Amino acid sequence: MDRRTRPHERQRQRRSESPGDDRQRPWAVHRLQPGRLIVGLTALVLSLMFGGDAAGFWTTPGWAVFPVGGTGLVVAGSVSGAVYSVRRRRSAISASTESTEAPARISGSQAIR
């Protein structure tokens, strides 16, 4: 990468060099992260709950932040873990199908004991 290139050109070069879904989804800037989406929705629900309470539309107990926030964090963590395992499995499958080299036992790359 040339140091004289502009920052946005460097980002474009990095994106084109990075493996992943960029070739399959050229319109995407980054991968979707559903865990962060769920955390954001949880924060939005909490702010609406307490905003409605502050505006006088309804009454929200103060302890409501714990079950709503805790449930949102647990769900976000489990979704993030599931997405991570699926992406890891997909990359392993694609790496094994794209392998064109000879197996290690044939190429002699392993030491004979």
C-alpha positions in Angstrom: 0.0 0.0 0.0 1.3 3.4 -1.0 1.6 6.0 1.8 0.6 8.7 -0.6 -2.9 7.4 -1.2 -5.8 9.1 0.4 -7.4 7.5 3.6 -10.6 6.5 1.8 -8.6 4.9 -1.0 -6.6 2.9 1.6 -9.8 1.7 3.2 -11.1 0.6 -0.2 -7.8 -1.3 -0.8 -8.0 -3.0 2.6 -11.5 -4.0 1.9 -10.6 -5.5 -1.4 -7.6 -7.3 0.0 -9.5 -8.8 3.0 -11.0 -12.2 2.6 -14.7 -12.6 3.3 -18.0 -11.7 1.9 -16.9 -8.5 0.0 -16.9 -10.3 -3.3 -20.3 -11.8 -2.7 -21.8 -8.5 -1.3 -20.1 -5.5 -2.9 -22.6 -3.1 -1.4 -21.8 -4.1 2.2 -19.4 -2.0 4.1 -19.1 -4.4 7.0 -20.5 -7.7 8.3 -23.8 -7.6 10.1 -23.4 -8.1 13.8 -26.7 -9.2 15.2 -25.5 -9.2 18.8 -24.8 -5.5 18.7 -28.2 -4.9 17.0 -29.9 -6.7 19.9 -28.0 -4.6 22.5 -29.0 -1.5 20.7 -32.6 -2.5 20.6 -32.5 -3.3 24.3 -31.1 0.1 25.0 -33.8 1.7 22.9 -36.5 -0.2 24.8 -35.0 0.8 28.1 -34.9 4.5 27.0 -38.4 4.4 25.8 -39.6 2.8 29.1 -38.0 5.4 31.2 -38.7 8.2 28.8 -42.4 7.4 28.9 -42.2 7.3 32.7 -40.5 10.7 32.8 -43.1 12.2 30.4 -45.9 10.9 32.6 -47.4 8.5 30.1 -47.0 5.5 32.4 -45.2 4.4 35.5 -42.1 2.2 35.2 -40.6 0.7 38.3 -36.9 1.3 38.8 -36.0 -2.3 39.1 -37.3 -3.0 35.6 -33.9 -2.2 34.1 -32.5 -5.4 35.5 -34.7 -8.0 33.9 -35.0 -6.1 30.6 -31.3 -5.2 30.4 -30.1 -8.6 31.6 -32.4 -10.5 29.2 -31.2 -8.3 26.3 -27.5 -8.9 27.2 -28.0 -12.7 27.5 -29.8 -12.9 24.2 -27.2 -10.7 22.5 -24.4 -12.9 23.9 -26.0 -16.1 22.8 -26.8 -14.7 19.3 -23.2 -13.4 19.0 -21.8 -16.8 19.9 -24.1 -18.6 17.4 -23.1 -16.2 14.6 -19.4 -16.6 15.5 -19.6 -20.4 15.3 -21.5 -20.3 12.0 -19.1 -17.9 10.4 -16.1 -19.9 11.7 -17.7 -23.1 10.3 -18.4 -21.5 6.9 -14.8 -20.2 6.6 -13.5 -23.6 7.5 -15.7 -25.3 4.9 -14.7 -22.8 2.2 -11.0 -23.1 3.1 -11.2 -26.9 2.7 -13.1 -26.8 -0.6 -10.7 -24.1 -2.1 -7.6 -26.2 -1.3 -5.8 -27.1 -4.5 -2.5 -28.1 -3.1 -1.5 -31.7 -2.5 -2.2 -33.2 0.9 0.5 -32.9 3.6 1.2 -36.7 3.6 2.0 -36.6 -0.2 3.9 -33.3 -0.3 6.4 -34.4 2.4 5.9 -31.3 4.5 5.7 -33.3 7.7 8.7 -34.8 9.5 8.9 -38.6 9.5 9.3 -40.0 12.9 
